[in-house]
């Protein structure tokens, strides 16, 4: 989990996006947990941060992460990105705007 978060936090456009996000409700979402974690990691104010909230929120989308046993980092990264994208799709009434996940990680291929 930590290595996946470190990798994602070092994608400049994703980190820039996270740092400008504002909480939109009282309920903590995957988006809010992720952005709070990134802001805390990059603030320079903390010598360490604990990803407890993001783990809890991702576990709601992917129950395999409920416990604290060793898990595949790539699977966690996919689950986190899928949860961020799903929340965006759920909260976006206008289908014209794409999610940050789509913008950064989805590609289209064409056969010629």
TIMI-2910 file (N, C-alpha, C, CB; in pm, 1 decimal, decimal comma, always signed):
<rs>
+----------+----------+----------+----------+----------+----------+----------+----------+----------+----------+----------+----------+------+
!      n_x !      n_y !      n_z !     ca_x !     ca_y !     ca_z !      c_x !      c_y !      c_z !     cb_x !     cb_y !     cb_z ! resn !
+----------+----------+----------+----------+----------+----------+----------+----------+----------+----------+----------+----------+------+
!    +82,3 !   -118,1 !     +0,0 !     +0,0 !     +0,0 !     +0,0 !    +87,6 !   +125,6 !     +0,0 !    -94,1 !     -0,8 !   +120,5 !  Unk !
!   +187,5 !   +129,0 !    +85,6 !   +271,9 !   +248,1 !    +93,7 !   +345,6 !   +274,9 !    -36,5 !   +371,7 !   +233,7 !   +206,7 !  Unk !
!   +395,8 !   +168,4 !   -100,6 !   +467,8 !   +190,2 !   -226,4 !   +374,2 !   +240,7 !   -335,1 !   +536,2 !    +61,0 !   -272,2 !  Unk !
!   +249,9 !   +193,2 !   -337,7 !   +152,4 !   +241,5 !   -436,0 !   +123,8 !   +389,8 !   -413,2 !    +21,1 !   +159,5 !   -427,9 !  Unk !
!   +106,2 !   +428,3 !   -288,2 !    +78,8 !   +568,9 !   -256,3 !   +199,7 !   +655,4 !   -291,4 !    +42,6 !   +585,1 !   -106,4 !  Unk !
!   +320,2 !   +607,0 !   -263,0 !   +441,3 !   +681,5 !   -298,7 !   +450,5 !   +701,1 !   -449,7 !   +566,5 !   +608,7 !   -247,3 !  Unk !
!   +421,7 !   +595,5 !   -525,3 !   +425,5 !   +606,4 !   -671,8 !   +325,2 !   +710,0 !   -720,9 !   +396,5 !   +469,9 !   -737,0 !  Unk !
!   +201,7 !   +699,3 !   -674,4 !    +98,1 !   +792,2 !   -719,1 !   +128,5 !   +935,5 !   -676,0 !    -37,9 !   +749,5 !   -664,9 !  Unk !
!   +187,2 !   +951,2 !   -557,5 !   +215,8 !  +1086,7 !   -509,1 !   +327,1 !  +1153,2 !   -588,7 !   +253,5 !  +1083,0 !   -361,9 !  Unk !
!   +400,5 !  +1075,6 !   -666,4 !   +507,8 !  +1131,3 !   -748,2 !   +468,7 !  +1148,6 !   -894,2 !   +629,1 !  +1043,5 !   -739,3 !  Unk !
!   +339,7 !  +1144,7 !   -921,9 !   +288,5 !  +1180,0 !  -1054,5 !   +245,8 !  +1326,4 !  -1043,7 !   +167,2 !  +1084,6 !  -1100,7 !  Unk !
!   +323,3 !  +1416,8 !  -1101,8 !   +300,0 !  +1559,9 !  -1080,0 !   +156,4 !  +1606,3 !  -1103,3 !   +389,7 !  +1637,5 !  -1168,4 !  Unk !
!    +94,4 !  +1568,2 !  -1212,8 !    -41,2 !  +1617,1 !  -1241,7 !   -142,9 !  +1564,8 !  -1141,1 !    -83,2 !  +1576,5 !  -1382,8 !  Unk !
!   -125,4 !  +1442,3 !  -1093,6 !   -216,4 !  +1386,3 !   -994,2 !   -198,6 !  +1456,6 !   -859,6 !   -193,1 !  +1234,6 !   -979,1 !  Unk !
!    -74,5 !  +1483,3 !   -822,6 !    -46,8 !  +1552,4 !   -696,6 !    -94,7 !  +1697,6 !   -701,8 !   +103,5 !  +1547,5 !   -664,8 !  Unk !
!    -73,7 !  +1763,9 !   -814,6 !   -123,8 !  +1901,3 !   -829,7 !   -275,6 !  +1903,9 !   -817,5 !    -80,2 !  +1961,1 !   -965,8 !  Unk !
!   -342,3 !  +1807,9 !   -880,8 !   -488,5 !  +1798,6 !   -873,1 !   -532,2 !  +1779,6 !   -727,8 !   -540,9 !  +1681,8 !   -961,1 !  Unk !
!   -466,4 !  +1689,0 !   -656,3 !   -504,1 !  +1659,2 !   -517,6 !   -486,3 !  +1780,9 !   -427,5 !   -421,1 !  +1542,2 !   -463,7 !  Unk !
!   -383,5 !  +1858,6 !   -452,6 !   -354,9 !  +1972,2 !   -365,4 !   -453,7 !  +2087,4 !   -380,7 !   -216,6 !  +2022,0 !   -392,2 !  Unk !
!   -530,4 !  +2091,2 !   -489,1 !   -627,6 !  +2200,0 !   -506,1 !   -770,9 !  +2156,1 !   -476,8 !   -619,6 !  +2254,7 !   -647,2 !  Unk !
!   -790,0 !  +2029,9 !   -441,1 !   -923,9 !  +1980,4 !   -410,5 !   -970,2 !  +2033,6 !   -275,9 !   -926,6 !  +1826,7 !   -411,1 !  Unk !
!  -1098,0 !  +2064,2 !   -267,5 !  -1160,1 !  +2110,3 !   -143,5 !  -1264,9 !  +2008,2 !   -100,1 !  -1224,1 !  +2251,6 !   -161,6 !  Unk !
!  -1280,2 !  +1985,9 !    +30,4 !  -1384,2 !  +1893,4 !    +77,5 !  -1521,5 !  +1938,6 !    +29,4 !  -1382,5 !  +1883,4 !   +231,8 !  Unk !
!  -1601,9 !  +1842,3 !    -17,9 !  -1732,8 !  +1878,9 !    -72,3 !  -1848,5 !  +1832,0 !    +15,0 !  -1748,4 !  +1821,7 !   -210,9 !  Unk !
!  -1820,0 !  +1754,2 !   +118,6 !  -1927,3 !  +1708,3 !   +207,1 !  -1869,0 !  +1671,9 !   +343,1 !  -2002,2 !  +1587,0 !   +145,6 !  Unk !
!  -1958,6 !  +1643,8 !   +436,3 !  -1914,4 !  +1603,0 !   +569,9 !  -1862,9 !  +1459,7 !   +570,7 !  -2028,4 !  +1617,4 !   +669,9 !  Unk !
!  -1910,5 !  +1380,3 !   +477,8 !  -1872,0 !  +1239,4 !   +469,1 !  -1734,2 !  +1228,7 !   +403,1 !  -1978,2 !  +1157,4 !   +389,1 !  Unk !
!  -1644,7 !  +1151,7 !   +462,6 !  -1511,1 !  +1134,9 !   +405,3 !  -1518,9 !  +1033,1 !   +292,0 !  -1408,0 !  +1089,7 !   +514,1 !  Unk !
!  -1479,9 !  +1076,7 !   +172,6 !  -1480,9 !   +991,5 !    +54,6 !  -1338,7 !   +945,8 !    +24,3 !  -1542,0 !  +1065,8 !    -67,0 !  Unk !
!  -1324,4 !   +858,3 !    -73,6 !  -1190,9 !   +817,4 !   -117,9 !  -1115,1 !   +940,8 !   -166,4 !  -1199,5 !   +709,3 !   -230,9 !  Unk !
!  -1183,2 !  +1023,2 !   -243,4 !  -1122,3 !  +1145,7 !   -295,0 !  -1070,5 !  +1233,0 !   -181,0 !  -1223,2 !  +1224,0 !   -380,0 !  Unk !
!  -1153,2 !  +1256,5 !    -80,4 !  -1112,3 !  +1341,3 !    +31,9 !   -999,2 !  +1277,8 !   +112,4 !  -1231,5 !  +1368,9 !   +123,3 !  Unk !
!  -1005,9 !  +1147,3 !   +132,6 !   -899,6 !  +1079,2 !   +206,9 !   -767,6 !  +1085,8 !   +130,3 !   -938,1 !   +932,3 !   +234,1 !  Unk !
!   -775,0 !  +1065,5 !     -1,5 !   -653,7 !  +1070,8 !    -83,9 !   -595,5 !  +1212,1 !    -85,9 !   -684,0 !  +1024,0 !   -227,7 !  Unk !
!   -679,8 !  +1311,2 !   -108,5 !   -628,3 !  +1448,2 !   -115,5 !   -572,0 !  +1494,2 !    +19,3 !   -739,0 !  +1543,9 !   -161,3 !  Unk !
!   -635,9 !  +1455,7 !   +128,6 !   -583,0 !  +1490,8 !   +261,2 !   -446,5 !  +1426,1 !   +283,5 !   -681,1 !  +1447,1 !   +372,3 !  Unk !
!   -433,1 !  +1301,2 !   +240,7 !   -305,6 !  +1230,9 !   +256,0 !   -196,6 !  +1298,3 !   +173,2 !   -320,0 !  +1083,3 !   +214,8 !  Unk !
!   -226,7 !  +1330,2 !    +48,2 !   -127,7 !  +1394,5 !    -39,0 !    -88,9 !  +1532,0 !    +15,8 !   -182,8 !  +1407,9 !   -182,8 !  Unk !
!   -186,7 !  +1609,0 !    +59,0 !   -156,7 !  +1741,0 !   +115,7 !    -67,2 !  +1727,9 !   +238,3 !   -286,6 !  +1814,9 !   +152,8 !  Unk !
!    -95,1 !  +1629,3 !   +321,2 !    -15,1 !  +1606,7 !   +441,3 !   +126,7 !  +1561,8 !   +405,3 !    -82,6 !  +1502,1 !   +531,3 !  Unk !
!   +136,9 !  +1473,1 !   +305,5 !   +268,2 !  +1422,6 !   +263,9 !   +356,5 !  +1533,8 !   +207,6 !   +251,4 !  +1312,2 !   +159,5 !  Unk !
!   +298,7 !  +1622,3 !   +131,2 !   +376,0 !  +1723,8 !    +60,5 !   +381,5 !  +1858,5 !   +132,8 !   +318,6 !  +1743,5 !    -76,0 !  Unk !
!   +320,7 !  +1868,5 !   +250,0 !   +318,1 !  +1996,9 !   +320,9 !   +453,0 !  +2033,2 !   +381,8 !   +213,1 !  +1993,4 !   +429,8 !  Unk !
!   +533,5 !  +1933,8 !   +412,6 !   +660,1 !  +1959,4 !   +479,4 !   +645,2 !  +1977,6 !   +629,3 !   +724,8 !  +2080,6 !   +420,6 !  Unk !
!   +522,2 !  +1965,3 !   +678,7 !   +495,9 !  +1985,9 !   +821,2 !   +503,6 !  +1857,0 !   +902,6 !   +360,0 !  +2048,5 !   +839,3 !  Unk !
!   +501,5 !  +1742,2 !   +835,6 !   +497,4 !  +1614,2 !   +906,3 !   +620,4 !  +1530,6 !   +874,1 !   +370,2 !  +1536,8 !   +870,1 !  Unk !
!   +674,6 !  +1465,7 !   +975,3 !   +787,0 !  +1376,0 !   +949,7 !   +737,8 !  +1240,3 !   +899,7 !   +871,6 !  +1358,3 !  +1076,8 !  Unk !
!   +611,1 !  +1209,2 !   +926,0 !   +548,7 !  +1088,6 !   +871,7 !   +397,7 !  +1109,0 !   +868,5 !   +586,3 !   +962,6 !   +956,1 !  Unk !
!   +331,8 !  +1031,5 !   +784,5 !   +185,5 !  +1033,1 !   +777,7 !   +136,5 !   +889,0 !   +778,7 !   +134,7 !  +1109,1 !   +649,9 !  Unk !
!    +15,9 !   +869,9 !   +825,6 !    -44,4 !   +737,4 !   +832,3 !   -160,6 !   +731,4 !   +733,9 !    -92,0 !   +704,5 !   +977,0 !  Unk !
!   -159,7 !   +634,1 !   +643,1 !   -264,6 !   +626,3 !   +540,9 !   -390,2 !   +552,5 !   +586,8 !   -210,3 !   +558,9 !   +418,7 !  Unk !
!   -426,0 !   +566,7 !   +714,2 !   -539,2 !   +492,3 !   +769,8 !   -670,5 !   +524,5 !   +697,9 !   -553,3 !   +522,6 !   +918,4 !  Unk !
!   -701,7 !   +652,6 !   +677,5 !   -828,6 !   +690,1 !   +613,9 !   -839,3 !   +639,5 !   +471,1 !   -845,0 !   +840,5 !   +615,2 !  Unk !
!   -730,6 !   +648,6 !   +395,7 !   -737,0 !   +601,9 !   +256,6 !   -753,5 !   +450,4 !   +252,7 !   -609,9 !   +644,1 !   +178,7 !  Unk !
!   -688,9 !   +379,9 !   +344,8 !   -704,2 !   +234,1 !   +351,9 !   -848,9 !   +197,8 !   +382,5 !   -610,1 !   +174,2 !   +459,0 !  Unk !
!   -908,8 !   +267,4 !   +478,1 !  -1049,2 !   +242,4 !   +513,4 !  -1141,5 !   +265,8 !   +395,7 !  -1091,4 !   +330,7 !   +629,7 !  Unk !
!  -1122,7 !   +376,0 !   +325,8 !  -1211,7 !   +411,1 !   +214,3 !  -1194,4 !   +315,9 !    +96,6 !  -1185,9 !   +554,9 !   +168,8 !  Unk !
!  -1072,1 !   +280,6 !    +64,2 !  -1049,5 !   +185,8 !    -45,7 !  -1106,9 !    +49,8 !     -8,8 !   -898,1 !   +173,7 !    -78,5 !  Unk !
!  -1098,1 !    +12,9 !   +118,4 !  -1153,2 !   -115,5 !   +164,6 !  -1303,5 !   -124,5 !   +143,6 !  -1121,4 !   -136,3 !   +311,8 !  Unk !
!  -1372,0 !    -12,1 !   +143,9 !  -1515,8 !    -13,1 !   +117,1 !  -1544,3 !    -50,1 !    -27,8 !  -1577,1 !   +123,3 !   +149,4 !  Unk !
!  -1453,1 !    -16,5 !   -117,4 !  -1467,4 !    -50,3 !   -259,2 !  -1406,3 !   -186,4 !   -291,2 !  -1402,5 !    +57,2 !   -345,8 !  Unk !
!  -1302,8 !   -223,1 !   -219,0 !  -1232,0 !   -349,5 !   -241,6 !  -1208,1 !   -415,0 !   -105,5 !  -1095,9 !   -326,5 !   -318,7 !  Unk !
!  -1303,6 !   -495,1 !    -57,6 !  -1296,6 !   -552,7 !    +77,8 !  -1172,2 !   -636,8 !   +107,1 !  -1416,4 !   -637,0 !   +100,4 !  Unk !
!  -1099,7 !   -676,7 !     +6,2 !   -977,2 !   -753,9 !    +29,4 !   -877,4 !   -675,6 !   +115,7 !   -912,1 !   -791,9 !   -104,7 !  Unk !
!   -890,1 !   -544,5 !   +119,6 !   -796,4 !   -461,0 !   +195,0 !   -842,2 !   -428,6 !   +336,8 !   -773,3 !   -333,4 !   +121,2 !  Unk !
!   -948,3 !   -493,4 !   +386,3 !   -997,3 !   -466,6 !   +521,9 !   -894,8 !   -501,0 !   +629,1 !  -1124,5 !   -544,2 !   +547,2 !  Unk !
!   -826,5 !   -613,3 !   +613,0 !   -732,9 !   -653,8 !   +718,5 !   -595,9 !   -589,0 !   +695,1 !   -719,6 !   -808,8 !   +723,4 !  Unk !
!   -502,2 !   -624,4 !   +779,2 !   -369,3 !   -565,5 !   +769,9 !   -265,3 !   -664,1 !   +719,2 !   -327,3 !   -512,3 !   +904,2 !  Unk !
!   -309,9 !   -770,2 !   +654,2 !   -217,4 !   -867,8 !   +596,9 !   -150,0 !   -808,0 !   +472,9 !   -291,8 !   -999,7 !   +560,8 !  Unk !
!    -36,1 !   -864,5 !   +437,5 !    +37,6 !   -819,4 !   +319,4 !    -47,8 !   -836,8 !   +194,4 !   +170,6 !   -896,9 !   +304,9 !  Unk !
!    -54,2 !   -734,3 !   +112,0 !   -131,9 !   -738,3 !    -11,9 !    -45,7 !   -688,8 !   -127,7 !   -261,0 !   -652,7 !     +0,8 !  Unk !
!    -93,0 !   -715,8 !   -247,3 !    -24,2 !   -674,0 !   -368,0 !    -37,7 !   -522,6 !   -386,8 !    -79,7 !   -749,2 !   -490,3 !  Unk !
!    +73,7 !   -455,0 !   -401,9 !    +74,2 !   -309,7 !   -415,6 !     +4,0 !   -264,5 !   -543,6 !   +217,2 !   -257,6 !   -413,8 !  Unk !
!    +25,9 !   -337,5 !   -651,2 !    -38,0 !   -303,3 !   -778,7 !   -189,7 !   -316,0 !   -768,3 !    +15,1 !   -393,6 !   -891,7 !  Unk !
!   -236,8 !   -417,3 !   -697,5 !   -380,9 !   -434,9 !   -678,6 !   -439,1 !   -319,3 !   -596,2 !   -410,1 !   -570,1 !   -609,5 !  Unk !
!   -365,5 !   -275,0 !   -495,3 !   -411,8 !   -160,0 !   -417,0 !   -417,9 !    -34,6 !   -504,0 !   -319,3 !   -136,3 !   -295,8 !  Unk !
!   -314,7 !    -12,9 !   -584,7 !   -313,1 !   +104,5 !   -671,8 !   -432,5 !   +102,4 !   -767,6 !   -181,1 !   +110,7 !   -751,1 !  Unk !
!   -458,9 !    -12,3 !   -828,1 !   -574,3 !    -24,2 !   -917,9 !   -704,6 !     +2,3 !   -843,9 !   -578,2 !   -163,2 !   -982,0 !  Unk !
!   -717,0 !    -51,7 !   -724,0 !   -839,2 !    -32,4 !   -645,1 !   -857,7 !   +114,1 !   -607,1 !   -835,4 !   -119,2 !   -518,5 !  Unk !
!   -750,5 !   +180,5 !   -569,7 !   -756,2 !   +322,6 !   -535,6 !   -796,9 !   +405,8 !   -656,8 !   -620,5 !   +370,4 !   -481,5 !  Unk !
!   -733,4 !   +382,0 !   -770,3 !   -767,1 !   +457,3 !   -891,5 !   -910,1 !   +429,7 !   -936,0 !   -669,9 !   +422,7 !  -1004,3 !  Unk !
!   -952,6 !   +303,9 !   -927,9 !  -1090,9 !   +270,1 !   -964,1 !  -1190,5 !   +339,6 !   -871,6 !  -1112,0 !   +117,8 !   -959,1 !  Unk !
!  -1159,6 !   +344,5 !   -742,5 !  -1249,1 !   +410,0 !   -646,2 !  -1255,4 !   +560,9 !   -671,0 !  -1202,5 !   +382,1 !   -501,7 !  Unk !
!  -1140,8 !   +623,3 !   -698,0 !  -1139,8 !   +766,6 !   -729,8 !  -1223,5 !   +794,6 !   -854,2 !   -995,3 !   +816,6 !   -750,7 !  Unk !
!  -1205,2 !   +711,7 !   -955,9 !  -1279,2 !   +729,3 !  -1081,0 !  -1429,2 !   +706,2 !  -1059,6 !  -1225,6 !   +633,3 !  -1188,8 !  Unk !
!  -1465,1 !   +602,9 !   -985,2 !  -1606,4 !   +571,9 !   -959,7 !  -1674,6 !   +686,2 !   -885,0 !  -1619,4 !   +441,2 !   -879,1 !  Unk !
!  -1607,2 !   +743,6 !   -786,0 !  -1664,2 !   +857,5 !   -713,2 !  -1684,2 !   +977,1 !   -804,7 !  -1574,3 !   +896,4 !   -595,7 !  Unk !
!  -1587,3 !  +1002,1 !   -891,2 !  -1601,0 !  +1113,1 !   -984,6 !  -1721,7 !  +1091,0 !  -1075,1 !  -1473,0 !  +1129,7 !  -1068,5 !  Unk !
!  -1734,0 !   +971,4 !  -1130,8 !  -1845,9 !   +939,8 !  -1220,0 !  -1979,4 !   +953,0 !  -1147,5 !  -1830,8 !   +797,9 !  -1276,8 !  Unk !
!  -1983,8 !   +910,1 !  -1023,9 !  -2106,8 !   +915,4 !   -945,2 !  -2147,9 !  +1060,0 !   -915,7 !  -2089,0 !   +837,8 !   -814,0 !  Unk !
!  -2051,5 !  +1146,0 !   -891,3 !  -2080,3 !  +1284,1 !   -852,5 !  -2082,9 !  +1381,9 !   -969,6 !  -1978,9 !  +1329,9 !   -753,0 !  Unk !
!  -2049,6 !  +1335,9 !  -1088,6 !  -2041,7 !  +1424,0 !  -1204,3 !  -2167,3 !  +1409,9 !  -1289,0 !  -1916,4 !  +1393,1 !  -1288,1 !  Unk !
!  -2254,2 !  +1508,5 !  -1281,2 !  -2377,8 !  +1503,0 !  -1359,3 !  -2351,2 !  +1532,4 !  -1506,3 !  -2480,5 !  +1601,8 !  -1303,8 !  Unk !
!  -2248,6 !  +1609,2 !  -1534,6 !  -2212,1 !  +1640,5 !  -1672,7 !  -2109,2 !  +1539,3 !  -1720,4 !  -2156,9 !  +1785,8 !  -1685,0 !  Unk !
!  -2144,5 !  +1462,1 !  -1820,0 !  -2052,4 !  +1360,0 !  -1871,3 !  -1946,1 !  +1419,4 !  -1963,7 !  -2130,3 !  +1252,1 !  -1945,6 !  Unk !
!  -1948,7 !  +1551,6 !  -1981,1 !  -1851,4 !  +1616,9 !  -2068,4 !  -1713,4 !  +1624,8 !  -2004,0 !  -1899,4 !  +1756,5 !  -2104,9 !  Unk !
!  -1708,6 !  +1632,0 !  -1872,6 !  -1581,9 !  +1643,4 !  -1801,7 !  -1531,6 !  +1503,6 !  -1767,9 !  -1597,3 !  +1729,6 !  -1673,0 !  Unk !
!  -1403,2 !  +1478,0 !  -1792,5 !  -1347,7 !  +1347,1 !  -1759,6 !  -1276,2 !  +1353,9 !  -1624,9 !  -1250,9 !  +1298,9 !  -1870,6 !  Unk !
!  -1261,8 !  +1238,6 !  -1562,1 !  -1195,6 !  +1234,1 !  -1431,7 !  -1044,8 !  +1244,1 !  -1449,0 !  -1232,4 !  +1104,9 !  -1356,1 !  Unk !
!   -976,5 !  +1280,7 !  -1343,2 !   -830,5 !  +1287,4 !  -1345,2 !   -772,2 !  +1150,0 !  -1376,2 !   -776,4 !  +1339,7 !  -1210,4 !  Unk !
!   -838,5 !  +1044,6 !  -1331,8 !   -791,7 !   +908,1 !  -1358,0 !   -797,3 !   +880,0 !  -1507,7 !   -876,8 !   +804,1 !  -1279,8 !  Unk !
!   -907,4 !   +916,7 !  -1571,0 !   -920,0 !   +898,0 !  -1715,8 !   -815,6 !   +981,5 !  -1789,1 !  -1061,8 !   +935,7 !  -1763,6 !  Unk !
!   -800,5 !  +1105,7 !  -1748,2 !   -704,9 !  +1194,7 !  -1814,5 !   -561,7 !  +1142,3 !  -1807,9 !   -711,2 !  +1332,6 !  -1752,2 !  Unk !
!   -523,8 !  +1083,4 !  -1695,8 !   -384,5 !  +1041,9 !  -1677,7 !   -355,6 !   +896,4 !  -1712,6 !   -344,8 !  +1065,8 !  -1537,4 !  Unk !
!   -454,8 !   +808,3 !  -1699,4 !   -423,3 !   +666,3 !  -1707,9 !   -494,1 !   +588,5 !  -1818,1 !   -454,3 !   +604,0 !  -1580,2 !  Unk !
!   -589,6 !   +647,9 !  -1886,2 !   -661,7 !   +574,6 !  -1990,4 !   -610,1 !   +613,8 !  -2127,6 !   -812,9 !   +600,7 !  -1980,8 !  Unk !
!   -597,7 !   +514,2 !  -2213,1 !   -554,3 !   +539,7 !  -2349,7 !   -652,7 !   +475,6 !  -2445,5 !   -411,3 !   +486,3 !  -2374,0 !  Unk !
!   -654,1 !   +526,2 !  -2565,6 !   -736,1 !   +466,6 !  -2670,8 !   -642,1 !   +410,5 !  -2775,8 !   -835,5 !   +570,9 !  -2733,1 !  Unk !
!   -675,1 !   +295,2 !  -2824,0 !   -594,6 !   +236,2 !  -2929,9 !   -680,4 !   +219,8 !  -3053,8 !   -534,8 !   +100,6 !  -2886,0 !  Unk !
!   -618,3 !   +231,6 !  -3166,8 !   -686,1 !   +212,2 !  -3294,0 !   -605,3 !   +114,7 !  -3376,3 !   -705,4 !   +346,3 !  -3369,5 !  Unk !
!   -675,8 !    +31,5 !  -3447,8 !   -604,7 !    -54,9 !  -3541,1 !   -608,6 !    +11,9 !  -3677,8 !   -667,3 !   -198,8 !  -3545,9 !  Unk !
!   -502,2 !     -1,7 !  -3751,1 !   -497,0 !    +62,7 !  -3883,1 !   -500,3 !    -38,1 !  -3994,5 !   -373,0 !   +147,9 !  -3896,1 !  Unk !
+----------+----------+----------+----------+----------+----------+----------+----------+----------+----------+----------+----------+------+
</rs>
